[in-house]
């Protein structure tokens, strides 16, 4: 009958990795860096942009698919 309040962790509490499955310097990479800069200022946390180019985006996509599903690895 009595339930205590649930306390969630504050997100984000550590660095976020943004994976871009295309080459550095391309349009997707440039947009990802602009967006990540704004996200970092808004969230107050570091966002690292990593390019995983190769195989038409499959290399970066596989990396995100194998990442721990905790919300700290995202894909552009």
C-alpha positions in Angstrom: 0.0 0.0 0.0 2.8 2.4 0.8 5.4 3.1 -1.9 8.4 5.3 -1.6 9.4 7.8 -4.3 11.6 6.5 -7.0 14.8 8.5 -7.6 16.3 8.3 -11.0 19.9 9.1 -11.9 20.5 12.5 -13.5 21.2 12.2 -17.2 23.8 12.7 -18.4 26.2 11.9 -15.6 29.2 11.2 -17.9 30.5 11.8 -21.4 28.3 11.0 -24.4 29.7 9.5 -27.6 28.1 10.6 -30.9 28.9 8.3 -33.7 28.8 9.5 -37.3 28.9 6.6 -39.7 30.5 8.7 -42.5 33.8 10.3 -43.2 35.1 13.3 -41.3 34.6 16.7 -43.1 31.4 15.6 -44.9 28.0 17.3 -44.5 26.8 14.8 -41.9 30.0 15.2 -39.8 29.7 19.0 -39.9 26.0 18.9 -38.8 26.9 16.4 -36.1 29.6 18.7 -34.7 27.2 21.8 -34.7 24.5 19.8 -33.0 26.8 18.2 -30.5 28.2 21.6 -29.5 24.7 22.9 -28.7 23.8 19.6 -26.9 27.0 19.8 -24.8 26.2 23.4 -23.7 22.5 22.5 -23.0 23.2 19.3 -21.1 26.4 20.5 -19.4 28.3 17.4 -20.4 31.1 16.6 -22.9 30.0 15.0 -26.2 32.7 13.3 -28.3 32.0 13.0 -32.0 33.6 9.8 -33.5 33.5 9.0 -37.2 33.1 5.4 -38.2 33.3 5.6 -41.9 33.4 2.5 -44.1 31.2 0.1 -45.9 28.6 2.7 -46.7 27.9 3.5 -43.0 27.8 -0.1 -41.9 30.9 0.2 -39.8 29.5 3.0 -37.6 26.1 1.4 -37.5 27.5 -1.9 -36.2 29.4 0.0 -33.5 26.2 1.7 -32.3 24.3 -1.6 -32.4 27.0 -3.3 -30.2 27.2 -0.4 -27.7 25.7 -0.8 -24.2 22.1 0.4 -24.4 22.5 3.1 -21.7 21.9 6.2 -23.8 25.5 7.4 -23.7 26.3 6.3 -27.2 24.1 7.8 -29.9 24.3 8.0 -33.7 23.7 10.8 -36.1 
